[in-house]
Amino acid sequence: MPQPSPWTDLERPPLRERELQRALVRGGGLWRDVVVLPETGSSNADVAARSGEAEGLVVVAESQTAGRGRLDRTWTAPPRSGLFLSMLLKPVDVPVQRWGWLPLLTGVAAARAMSRAGGIDVRLKWPNDLLVGERKLAGILAERAGEGVVVGIGLNVTLAEDELPVPTATSLALAGSITTDRDPLLRALLREFEDWYVRWREAGGDARASGLLAAYTDTCATIGRRVRVQLPAGRTLVGTATGIDDDGRLVVAGPDGPEPVGAGDVVHVRPADEAPQV
C-alpha cells in the first residue's frame, strides 16, 4: 500500500534535506552533514550508531516511534509536528569533566534561537527543559557514544492542545510564536548552537570564560525559586535554587546550607509548593 504523501497536511510540510544542507553545511563550519529521515525509532540511536564518524552529523526525524527523554521516559508526537533531532559532537580539545555542560549549552542555544525566531520568552528549567511560562516546550538528552557525545532535542512546534503528551506541555503554536515554519527554526537553532559550541570549545570548556555560565544563569527560570529535588537514594532536598556553579550543577540552599546537585543525580526538580507526582 502506498504511503500517504507528507504534503497532505499543508500546515506540517516536510523538511527539505537538500536545502538544509546547502544552508548549513559549509567549509570550516561545525555541521558536516544534515540527514532528514521520514521516520525512525530514535534519532539519538541513529547518531550513536555512527559515532565513529567525525563530529558535525545532524539527524532530523520527521517522526520518532521510540523517542526517549531523561530517565528513559518515552514520548511520541504526530509526524512533522516538531523538531526532533540529534547531533554528534566530539569536543576532544575540552577536558571530559567539562562535557557535562553540553546539554546546558544546547538549552541556551535553543532558548535563544526560539525566543528570537518566535518572538516569545523561552526560559530554561534546570537542567534540560525549555519552558514557556510554566509549560514545557522542549527537552534535551545527552548521551556518551564512543569517543563523543550525542545530544538530542525534542521541541514541540505545531502541536494543538489535544495533541500534547501531558497538560503541562506546550508548543510554539500554542505559545503564540510568530512563525511555526520548521525550516527557519531549525536553521536558527543549529546556527545558534554552533556559535555557542565554538565559543565554549575555544575557551577549553570553561563555562565562565566563554560566557556560557552567565547566559545560562540569565535564562534559567529555576534560579530564585523554592524547589524540591528528589535524589535516587530516596533523599529529598528542599530549598531555594540560588545559582549554577562552574561545573553546571544547581546550587540549592537547603536546611544544611548550600548544596550543589549534579544533573546526573537528580530525579526531578519542581517548585516546592507543588504536590509530588506519582
Summary of the structure (lengths in Angstrom):
residues: 278
radius of gyration: 18.4
end to end distance: 42.4
largest distance: 64.2
contacts: 901
relative contact order: 0.13
helix: 29%
strand: 29%
